[in-house]
Amino acid sequence: MTINETQDELIEEFSLFGDWMEKYENIIQMGKELPLIEDQYKTDDNLIKGCQSRVWLHADYSGGRVIFTADSDAIITKGLVSMVVRVLSNHTPDEIMHADLYFVDQIGLKEHLSVTRSNGLVSMIKQMKLYAIAIKTKENAG
């Protein structure tokens, strides 16, 4: 499934909910289903800068694809990172680097998240793209 297909799937899922309380419950549920980062990667190096809560993000590279794992100590934030992991994980560095993540606006997250959570979401996306750039650079150098 492409990045855009996954985004469209998320947008459709969120369109099924009538109000934002239901949408928040869905975000929390998604966080509970997040493939967790291994404890060995819960280090300061893997903490996302710019998040109010603690969010750990790790990238593995296998078979030409980047696999992200993550965790957070806040339930809403864990749900948010799970959405971005779902969209960007298991894609090539190029696909991740050039992805236009329109699902954030389409779902209405920017209007319904606090400024600090919204900034944290932007930081998560930025870090995932930076991992993709680093992997691509290393791949080209190797």
C-alpha positions in Angstrom: 0.0 0.0 0.0 1.4 3.4 -0.9 1.7 6.3 1.6 -1.2 8.1 0.0 -3.4 5.0 0.1 -2.7 4.6 3.8 -3.5 8.3 4.3 -6.8 8.0 2.4 -7.6 4.9 4.5 -7.0 6.9 7.7 -9.1 9.8 6.5 -11.9 7.4 5.6 -11.7 5.8 9.1 -12.0 9.2 10.8 -14.9 10.2 8.6 -16.9 7.5 10.3 -16.9 9.2 13.6 -19.4 11.9 14.3 -17.7 14.1 16.9 -14.2 14.8 18.2 -14.7 12.8 21.4 -15.1 9.6 19.2 -12.1 10.7 17.1 -10.0 11.1 20.3 -11.1 7.7 21.4 -10.0 6.3 18.1 -6.6 8.0 18.4 -6.1 6.5 21.9 -7.1 3.1 20.5 -4.5 3.4 17.7 -1.9 4.2 20.3 -2.7 1.0 22.1 -2.2 -1.0 18.9 1.2 0.7 18.1 4.0 -1.8 17.6 6.2 -0.8 20.6 9.8 0.3 20.4 12.2 -2.1 22.2 13.4 -0.9 25.6 17.0 -0.7 24.3 15.9 2.1 22.0 14.1 4.2 24.7 17.2 6.4 25.0 17.6 10.2 25.0 19.0 9.9 21.4 15.7 8.6 20.2 13.6 11.2 22.0 11.8 13.6 19.7 12.8 17.2 20.4 9.8 19.6 20.4 7.3 17.3 22.0 5.8 18.2 25.3 5.5 14.5 26.2 8.2 12.0 25.9 8.2 10.3 22.5 10.8 7.8 21.4 11.2 7.0 17.7 13.5 4.4 16.2 14.2 3.6 12.6 15.4 0.3 11.2 16.4 -0.2 7.6 15.8 -3.5 6.0 15.2 -4.7 2.4 15.3 -1.1 1.1 12.5 0.0 3.5 12.5 2.0 6.7 10.6 0.5 9.6 9.7 2.8 12.4 8.8 1.9 16.0 7.8 4.3 18.7 6.3 4.9 22.1 5.1 7.8 24.2 4.3 8.3 27.9 1.1 10.2 26.9 -1.9 8.4 25.5 -3.0 10.9 22.9 0.6 11.5 21.7 1.1 7.7 21.5 -2.0 7.6 19.2 -0.6 10.5 17.1 2.8 8.8 16.6 1.1 5.6 15.8 -0.8 7.3 12.9 2.5 8.7 11.5 4.2 5.3 11.9 1.3 3.6 10.1 1.6 6.1 7.2 5.4 6.2 6.8 6.7 2.9 8.0 7.7 0.2 5.6 8.5 2.6 2.7 11.7 3.5 1.0 13.7 6.6 2.2 12.8 8.4 -1.1 9.0 7.8 -0.5 9.3 9.1 3.0 11.4 12.1 2.1 8.9 13.2 -0.6 5.7 12.3 1.2 3.1 15.0 1.4 1.3 14.2 4.6 -2.2 15.7 3.9 -4.0 13.4 6.3 -3.2 15.7 9.2 -5.3 18.5 7.7 -7.9 16.3 6.1 -8.7 14.6 9.5 -8.8 18.1 11.2 -6.0 17.4 13.6 -4.5 20.9 13.4 -7.8 22.5 14.5 -8.4 20.1 17.4 -5.0 19.6 18.9 -3.4 21.9 21.4 -0.5 24.0 20.0 2.0 21.9 21.9 0.6 18.6 20.5 0.4 20.1 17.0 4.0 21.2 17.2 4.9 17.7 18.6 3.2 16.1 15.6 5.2 18.3 13.2 8.4 17.3 15.1 7.6 13.6 14.8 7.1 13.9 11.0 10.3 16.0 10.7 12.3 13.4 12.6 11.0 10.6 10.4 12.0 12.5 7.3 15.4 13.2 8.8 15.9 9.5 9.5 15.0 8.8 5.8 17.5 11.4 4.6 20.2 10.0 6.9 19.5 6.4 5.7 19.5 7.5 2.0 22.8 9.4 2.5 24.4 6.4 4.2 23.1 4.1 1.4 24.5 6.4 -1.3 27.9 6.6 0.5 28.1 2.8 1.0 
